[in-house]
Amino acid sequence: MNVLIVDDEPLARERLSRMVSELEGYTVLEPSATNGEEALALIDSHKPDIVLLDIRMPGLDGLQVAARLCERETPPAVVFCTSPDEFAVEALQASAVGYVVKPVRTEHLHDALKRAERPNRAQLSALTRPAAESGNGPRSHISARTRKGIELIPLDQVVYFIADHKYVTLRHEAGEVLLDEPLKALEDEFGERFVRIHRNALVARDRIERLQRTPLGHFQLYLKGLNGDALIVSRRHVAGVRKMMQGL
């Protein structure tokens, strides 16, 4: 099995290369890739069986590379390399995606490589792409690029999505992140768990606390987890929100 290593850290690449070379039945392809763009180019030219893919990289990160691979007819198997403090490992487990945690141990690497099968588009799609595109049901986590790298926010911790120009702000229990996903796509995917209250806002149904009319005649929606802050409900959506709240 031919293995392509993708990592922006030279020492990590060297260590993985040495470990894979010591395992019977695997050959390390040269050169290795130092970023996502190089990885896609080398995958096209070398056709590896397995890609050892670092998640946190400058430019295209590992999840974005995996999403691109999902679009191919015969993608290589992917084994993600991640650190426990920068990525939600439980999300990888839930998606049945192969992964190893840094610092990588030989026995864990061997097990991950043995489990890797091609194609694995379904597993990667469940982790990296909206359900409307992948056909595998709604995601359990939302991935976002932050200064920490790639963060996965469990869907049950999301309070609301608000669109602002080309980005969407996701508010969750521990703060906010920006998403590069259209609000309409999020509504299509998660419509059973979120309700539209404004042309630019979706809120979690189970976070709704009360709907209140202001002295000026506007409607405000109070949500659990916002510490008393409220969101404006447009007049167009008031009736729908009221009807939905009656069924809660």
Buried (B, 14 or more C-beta within 10 A) or exposed (E): BBBBBBBBBEEBBEBBBEBBEEBEEBEBBEEBBBBBEBBBEBBEEBEBBBBBBBBBBEEBBBBBBBBBBBEEEEBBBBBBBBBEEBBBBEBBEBBEBBBBBBEBEEEEBBEBBEEBEBBBBEBBBBBBBBBEBBEBEBBBBBBBBEEEBBBBBBBEBBBBBBBEEEEBBBBBEEEBBBBEBEBEBBBEBBEEBBBBBBEBBBBBBEBBBEBEEEEEEBBBBBBEBBEEEBBBBBEEBBEEBEEBBEEE
